[in-house]
Amino acid sequence: MSSEEPIYVTQPFLPPLEEFIPYLEKIWSSRVLTNNGPFHRELEQAQCRYLGIEHISLFSNGTMALVTALQALRITGEVITTPYSFVATSHALLWNGIKPVFVDIEPNSFNLDPSLIEAAITPQTTAILPVHCYGRPCNTDAIQRIADNYNLKVIYDASHAFGVSDDGGSILRHGDLSVLSFHATKVFNTFEGGAIVCSDARTKSRIDHLKNFGYVDELTVVAPGINGKMSEFNAALGLLQLKYIDRVLAERQRIDRAYRVQLDDIPGIRFFPVPEVRIGNHAYFPILVGPEYPLSRDELNDRLKQHNIHARRYFYPLISEFPMYRGLPSACQENLPKASEIASRVLCLPIYPALDEQEQDRISRLIRSFMQKVSFGPSQYP
Ligand SMILES: *Cc1c(COP(=O)(O)O)cnc(C)c1O
């Protein structure tokens, strides 16, 4: 084991503690802890401004927001989705009694492949649930065209996509709804938290009722809602985090750029081209480990671990390989050749604002050195 400090795939950004104390003092004196309190309302407004969107409804976490988004649009039957995501994407369907139908991903974006969606539509299909994987936008135009042709709803799992904009503005404007996660591991965190983004006030109001047990006023309950509310503590932290988000994104961009230089020209190590968006968020730095590299993906991961560097295999296994999904006809490997291939080769390297140059250098140099050891190691000179 290495004696060096462990480096994890991510480390949550936190603002200076003393800056949070005044927010806590306000909460302690007002005794408003939750239920659409002042910080909750202020964060909703501040995020609409920052993200350039019309309406947002804050949640206790992204999974509750996904479950509620499906309820809000009364989605039933079958929903077309990607196997290449965090398991919560499909779990939200199962929690609503909906059957996930897995469709393969594009090898260049790792997002749902629009050209394969039509063949998966049946009379039971009611919606498409794509993921902007790693914060890289889906082919939203192609997905919307199919949705319009077949009268389907589109809900984007935008958990990775906080702050991402294309030429038309925030990518959260696409589809009927977009869902965000503010989990500790995400680009923007409120410890735990999430949100649904929508484009009209009526939908926002339905979502607000659903996350508060269906209450409209003191005596009126209009739907079998759930408790998905964000607390004042989390909302206050979110307000403070928003002050730092541009710095966080700039640091992530610095690290992304440095990896591209440091890992360039290592045979068998591939990474995404710079995304064609106006503003990206550099949420992850995935590499693909190909056959030209002397170690397999798992061997590389193990070797890094021996040096106390903890990369992560996002997304392996595929959602479709977990026991509650693998019996589905669409879950078989022959239906998902691209996703299966990528899941077996992908490794997400550490990227977070506090990762300094020396640490990043150490990671990149190790990846390079494993290659040289095999090529020029003593085993070749018996
Ligand atoms: C993190 C994540 C979620 C779940 O969000 P939580 O806030 O942890 O509940 C859902 N989908 C994707 C793609 C995620 O990365």
The ligand as an SDF file (V2000), in Angstrom:
LIG
                    3D

 15 15  0  0  0  0  0  0  0  0999 V2000
  -26.9390   10.8880   -8.5220 C   0  0  0  0  0  0  0  0  0  0  0  0
  -27.8780   10.3940   -9.5800 C   0  0  0  0  0  0  0  0  0  0  0  0
  -29.2300   10.1440   -9.3190 C   0  0  0  0  0  0  0  0  0  0  0  0
  -29.7990   10.1560   -7.9250 C   0  0  0  0  0  0  0  0  0  0  0  0
  -29.7170   11.3530   -7.2760 O   0  0  0  0  0  0  0  0  0  0  0  0
  -29.7660   11.3870   -5.6790 P   0  0  0  0  0  0  0  0  0  0  0  0
  -29.8080   12.8450   -5.3840 O   0  0  0  0  0  0  0  0  0  0  0  0
  -28.5320   10.7150   -5.1590 O   0  0  0  0  0  0  0  0  0  0  0  0
  -31.0120   10.6850   -5.2400 O   0  0  0  0  0  0  0  0  0  0  0  0
  -30.0630    9.7850  -10.3650 C   0  0  0  0  0  0  0  0  0  0  0  0
  -29.5800    9.6500  -11.6190 N   0  0  0  0  0  0  0  0  0  0  0  0
  -28.2870    9.8520  -11.9100 C   0  0  0  0  0  0  0  0  0  0  0  0
  -27.8320    9.7100  -13.3230 C   0  0  0  0  0  0  0  0  0  0  0  0
  -27.3850   10.2080  -10.8930 C   0  0  0  0  0  0  0  0  0  0  0  0
  -26.0810   10.3570  -11.1900 O   0  0  0  0  0  0  0  0  0  0  0  0
  1  2  1  0
  2  3  1  0
  2 14  2  0
  3  4  1  0
  3 10  2  0
  4  5  1  0
  5  6  1  0
  6  7  2  0
  6  8  1  0
  6  9  1  0
 10 11  1  0
 11 12  2  0
 12 13  1  0
 12 14  1  0
 14 15  1  0
M  END
$$$$
